[in-house]
Amino acid sequence: MKKFLTSIILFFSFSFGVLATEFDVTTHHVILYNMNDLQVLYEENADEMVSIASLTKIMTTVVALENTHDLETKVEIVRQDFDGTEGYSEAGFKIRDVVTIRDLLYGIMLPSGADAVNAVVRVVAGSEAKFVDMMNKKAEEIGLSKTRFANPVGKDNENNYSSAKDVAKLLQYALKNDAFKKIFTTKYYKVPSNGLVLKSTLSHYSNFDTSSILGSKSGFTKKAGRCLASISHLNGVDYLLVVINADLTKNYNAVKDSLTIYDYYSSNYSYQQVLDKDKVYASIPVVWGKDKIYEIKTDDVSLFLKNDVGENLLYRFVGVSEITNKIKEKDKLGEILVLNGEDLVYSMDVYLNEALSFYHPFLDGVIIVLVLVVMVFVIKLMKKKNRWKNS
């Protein structure tokens, strides 16, 4: 039995994206990834450039981590570290506290402390201007085309902006750093030198079950609204979600929106098999082939789809109607379309997986003629012998 193996995915269309009316959220800029496949599940205004408040501190932490040789380096908190922090969250450090850079990074990410930001900027770069330049160079390096930083705290500024998609890309980059990931997924941290307990901003929302949120960074300004960048693991799926500009009327709106989106997808979507290695999707005649039929088969393929979609799929092969000796191994034969009604769910290119054996029409014709001539000669000879016997 001939086997067709998939080679290149030509096109993938996720045709079951969720309409915003299917769940109720207040956010205006959002993007959700299935990180198992790096697949965007849902987005709304994800490319629009907006203020991002303290989500800025994700980049602040990345730059600090990548420009610090030893996170255990001691830092004394000075009065300068509190300049410009009025009206913004503080971690709770005191003047003359001696802490480590690691402690300061927890102070940046968990309680979103502007005092911790200032101390890190002072130690790592010497000045805010130099540190911001480092942030913008890193944004360019990562490929954040709709991002610009004007300060490391996330204060509203026309030159401090990003998009939900860029923040998601930044967070994906940051989570590759083990130290960042540990900080991001920590909800409580006790500073060894002074006993200060740093709490994630998620701890403020005790009226919600936030246990499904494994790690997060929040943000809030009047211009940016309520913001939350987070990750979750539900029913075997790793999610990454960025919510920006959730409604200001309730301080929990970004958290509530995030939980609503996570719950919707974990409850209504799952991995379903759309291609089966044991199934024949088309049988193509082979002209002058030693094997008369070539069977189109695939490897197993599963996709993250709305529940029960996999039970109603239709399959269509679009390509050659026959295989001749002009078609060589690895030549494209066509593609398999996986459909749900009129919606395209998945499309995969089909290639000839092996070199087929063919009869040669001319030589085989000559052989057939020679065989017929010999048969006629033998028959005539036998008839002639029979006449001799009868005479």
C-alpha positions in Angstrom: 0.0 0.0 0.0 1.4 3.3 -1.1 1.9 5.8 1.7 1.6 9.6 1.4 3.3 11.6 4.1 2.7 15.3 4.7 5.6 17.6 3.8 4.7 21.3 3.9 1.7 22.9 5.5 0.4 25.2 2.8 -2.3 27.0 4.6 -4.0 26.8 7.9 -7.2 28.7 8.6 -8.7 28.9 12.1 -12.3 29.4 11.0 -13.9 29.1 14.4 -12.6 32.3 16.0 -14.8 33.6 18.7 -17.1 36.5 18.1 -16.9 39.1 20.9 -20.6 38.6 21.6 -19.8 35.0 22.8 -18.5 36.3 26.1 -18.7 39.6 27.9 -15.5 41.6 28.5 -14.8 45.3 28.9 -11.3 45.3 27.3 -10.8 47.0 24.0 -7.4 45.6 23.1 -6.7 41.9 23.6 -4.8 39.0 22.2 -4.9 35.3 23.4 -2.4 32.7 22.3 -2.4 28.9 22.6 1.3 28.6 23.3 1.3 24.9 22.6 1.1 25.8 18.9 1.9 29.5 19.0 -1.6 30.0 17.6 -3.6 33.2 18.0 -7.0 32.1 19.3 -8.6 35.5 19.8 -7.7 39.1 19.2 -9.4 42.5 19.1 -7.6 45.7 18.1 -4.3 43.8 18.9 -2.2 45.9 16.5 -3.4 49.3 17.7 -0.8 51.4 19.4 -1.9 52.3 23.0 -0.6 53.3 26.4 0.3 50.2 28.3 0.9 51.5 31.9 3.0 49.2 34.0 3.2 46.5 31.4 6.2 48.6 30.5 7.9 47.0 33.5 8.2 43.7 31.6 10.7 45.4 29.4 12.3 47.1 32.3 12.9 43.7 34.0 14.2 42.2 30.8 16.8 44.9 30.2 17.9 44.7 33.9 18.3 40.9 33.7 20.2 41.0 30.5 22.6 43.7 31.8 23.3 42.4 35.2 26.1 39.9 35.7 25.1 39.0 39.3 21.6 39.3 40.6 23.0 39.0 44.2 24.8 42.4 43.8 24.0 44.5 46.9 22.2 47.8 46.4 21.5 50.5 49.0 18.2 52.3 48.6 18.7 56.1 48.5 16.4 59.1 48.5 16.8 59.5 44.7 15.0 56.2 44.3 11.8 57.8 45.3 11.9 60.7 42.9 8.8 60.8 40.7 7.1 57.9 42.5 4.3 59.9 44.1 0.9 58.6 42.8 2.5 55.4 41.6 2.8 52.0 43.3 5.8 51.4 45.5 7.3 48.1 46.6 7.9 49.3 50.2 11.7 49.6 50.4 13.1 52.2 52.8 16.0 54.6 52.5 19.3 52.8 53.6 17.8 49.3 53.0 20.4 47.1 51.5 18.9 44.6 49.1 19.9 42.7 46.0 19.1 43.4 42.4 17.1 40.2 42.5 15.0 41.6 45.4 14.5 44.8 43.4 13.2 42.8 40.3 10.7 41.1 42.5 9.7 44.6 43.8 9.2 45.7 40.1 7.1 42.8 39.0 5.0 41.8 42.0 3.8 45.0 43.6 4.9 47.1 40.5 7.1 49.3 42.6 8.3 52.5 41.0 10.9 52.8 43.8 12.4 49.5 42.8 12.4 50.6 39.1 14.4 53.7 40.0 16.9 51.8 42.0 17.5 49.2 39.2 17.8 52.0 36.6 20.3 53.8 38.8 22.5 50.7 39.3 22.2 49.2 35.8 22.5 52.3 33.6 23.3 55.3 35.7 20.5 57.4 34.3 16.9 57.0 33.1 17.7 58.3 29.6 20.4 55.7 29.1 18.2 52.9 30.4 15.2 54.0 28.2 17.6 53.9 25.2 18.5 50.3 26.2 14.8 49.5 26.3 14.1 50.8 22.9 17.1 49.0 21.4 15.9 45.8 22.9 12.4 46.4 21.5 13.9 46.9 18.0 16.0 43.7 18.5 12.9 41.7 19.4 10.9 43.1 16.5 8.4 45.2 18.4 7.4 47.4 15.5 4.6 49.2 17.3 6.4 49.9 20.6 8.3 52.9 22.0 9.4 53.6 25.5 9.8 57.0 27.1 10.2 55.9 30.7 10.8 52.6 32.6 7.8 52.9 35.0 5.0 53.1 32.4 3.8 56.6 33.1 1.4 58.0 30.5 3.4 59.7 27.8 2.7 60.1 24.1 6.0 58.4 23.4 5.4 55.4 25.7 3.2 53.0 23.9 2.9 49.5 22.5 0.2 47.1 21.2 -1.4 44.0 22.7 0.4 41.9 20.1 3.8 43.5 20.8 3.3 43.1 24.6 2.5 39.4 23.9 5.6 39.1 21.8 7.7 40.7 24.5 6.3 38.4 27.1 7.0 35.4 25.0 10.6 36.6 24.7 10.9 37.3 28.4 9.6 34.0 29.5 12.5 32.3 27.8 14.7 33.7 30.5 14.5 31.4 33.5 15.0 34.2 36.1 12.3 36.3 34.5 9.9 33.3 34.4 10.5 32.5 38.1 9.8 36.1 39.1 6.7 36.4 36.8 5.2 33.2 38.3 5.9 34.1 41.9 3.0 35.6 43.9 4.7 36.2 47.2 8.4 37.0 47.9 10.1 37.8 51.2 13.1 40.0 51.0 15.8 38.2 53.0 17.6 41.3 54.3 14.6 43.1 55.8 11.7 40.7 55.9 9.6 42.8 53.5 6.9 40.7 51.9 6.3 41.5 48.3 2.9 40.5 47.0 1.6 40.1 43.4 -1.1 42.6 42.5 -3.3 39.6 42.0 -3.6 39.3 45.8 -5.8 42.4 45.7 -8.6 40.5 44.1 -9.6 38.0 46.7 -13.2 38.0 45.5 -12.0 36.1 42.4 -10.4 32.7 42.1 -7.1 33.7 40.4 -5.4 30.3 40.9 -5.6 29.5 37.2 -3.4 32.5 36.5 0.1 31.2 36.9 1.9 34.4 36.4 1.0 38.0 35.6 2.0 41.7 35.4 -0.7 44.3 35.9 -0.9 47.9 34.9 -3.2 50.9 35.4 -3.3 54.5 34.4 -6.3 56.6 33.3 -5.1 56.6 29.7 -4.2 52.9 29.6 -7.1 51.6 31.6 -6.8 48.4 33.5 -4.2 46.1 32.0 -3.0 42.5 32.6 -0.5 40.3 30.8 -0.7 36.7 32.1 -0.2 33.0 31.5 -2.3 30.0 32.4 -2.3 26.3 32.0 -5.8 24.7 31.6 -6.7 21.2 30.4 -3.3 20.6 29.0 -3.1 23.9 27.1 -0.6 26.8 27.8 -2.2 30.2 27.3 -0.7 33.6 27.1 -3.1 36.6 27.3 -2.7 40.3 27.1 -5.6 42.6 28.1 -5.2 46.4 27.7 -7.7 49.2 28.3 -10.2 47.3 30.3 -12.9 49.5 31.8 -11.9 51.8 34.6 -15.1 51.7 36.6 -14.0 48.6 38.5 -10.5 48.0 39.6 -10.8 44.3 38.9 -12.0 44.5 35.3 -8.7 43.4 33.6 -8.6 40.4 36.0 -12.2 39.5 35.5 -11.9 39.9 31.7 -8.9 37.6 31.7 -10.6 34.9 33.8 -13.7 35.1 31.5 -11.6 34.6 28.4 -9.5 31.7 29.9 -12.7 30.0 31.1 -14.4 30.4 27.8 -11.6 28.7 25.8 -10.8 26.0 28.3 -14.5 25.1 28.5 -15.4 25.3 24.8 -12.3 24.3 22.9 -10.1 21.2 22.9 -7.6 19.3 20.7 -9.5 17.2 18.1 -8.1 14.9 15.4 -8.7 16.3 11.9 -6.5 13.9 9.9 -6.1 10.2 10.5 -3.0 8.2 9.4 -5.2 5.1 8.8 -7.6 6.9 6.5 -7.4 7.0 2.7 -8.4 10.5 1.5 -8.2 9.8 -2.3 -7.3 7.0 -4.7 -5.6 8.2 -7.8 -5.2 6.0 -11.0 -1.6 5.4 -12.1 -1.4 5.3 -15.9 0.8 2.4 -17.0 1.7 1.9 -13.4 2.7 -1.5 -12.1 0.5 -0.6 -9.2 -2.8 0.8 -10.6 -3.8 3.0 -7.7 -1.9 5.5 -5.5 -3.6 6.1 -2.1 -3.4 9.5 -0.5 -2.8 9.1 3.3 -1.5 11.4 6.0 0.1 11.5 9.4 -2.2 12.1 12.4 -3.0 15.8 12.8 -4.9 17.3 15.7 -6.0 20.9 16.0 -7.3 23.1 18.8 -11.0 23.6 17.8 -14.4 24.3 19.2 -15.7 21.2 20.9 -17.3 18.6 18.6 -16.2 20.3 15.4 -14.0 17.2 14.7 -17.2 15.0 14.5 -18.6 16.9 11.5 -15.6 17.4 9.2 -15.7 16.9 5.4 -12.6 16.1 3.3 -11.8 17.1 -0.3 -8.8 16.3 -2.4 -8.1 19.0 -5.0 -5.3 18.0 -7.5 -4.3 15.7 -10.3 -6.9 13.2 -11.6 -4.2 10.6 -12.6 -0.6 10.0 -12.1 1.7 9.5 -15.2 5.3 8.7 -15.6 5.9 12.5 -16.0 5.2 13.0 -12.3 8.3 12.3 -10.2 8.9 11.6 -6.5 8.3 14.7 -4.3 6.2 16.4 -7.0 3.1 18.1 -5.8 -0.1 16.2 -6.5 -2.6 18.7 -4.9 -3.9 19.4 -1.5 -6.3 18.0 1.1 -9.0 20.4 2.3 -10.6 19.8 5.7 -14.0 21.5 5.8 -16.7 22.2 8.4 -19.6 23.0 6.1 -18.3 25.8 3.9 -15.6 26.8 6.4 -12.0 25.8 5.7 -10.5 24.3 8.8 -7.2 23.0 7.5 -5.3 22.6 4.2 -2.3 20.5 3.5 -0.2 20.0 0.4 0.0 16.5 -1.1 3.3 15.2 -2.6 4.2 12.0 -4.3 6.0 10.2 -1.6 7.9 7.6 -3.6 9.2 6.7 -7.0 6.6 4.7 -8.8 7.3 1.9 -11.3 5.8 2.2 -14.8 5.5 -0.1 -17.8 7.1 1.6 -20.9 4.2 1.9 -23.4 6.4 1.6 -26.6 8.6 -1.3 -25.4 5.7 -3.1 -23.8 3.8 -2.7 -27.0 6.6 -4.2 -29.0 6.8 -7.1 -26.6 3.1 -7.7 -26.9 3.3 -7.6 -30.7 6.2 -10.1 -30.7 4.3 -12.4 -28.3 1.2 -12.2 -30.6 3.4 -13.0 -33.7 4.9 -16.0 -31.9 1.5 -17.2 -30.8 0.2 -16.9 -34.4 3.2 -18.7 -35.7 2.8 -21.5 -33.2 -0.9 -21.8 -34.0 -0.2 -22.0 -37.7 2.6 -24.5 -37.1 0.2 -26.7 -35.1 -2.5 -26.5 -37.7 0.0 -27.5 -40.4 1.1 -30.5 -38.3 -2.5 -31.5 -37.8 -3.1 -31.5 -41.6 0.0 -33.6 -42.2 -1.3 -36.2 -39.7 -4.8 -36.2 -41.3 -3.3 -36.7 -44.8 
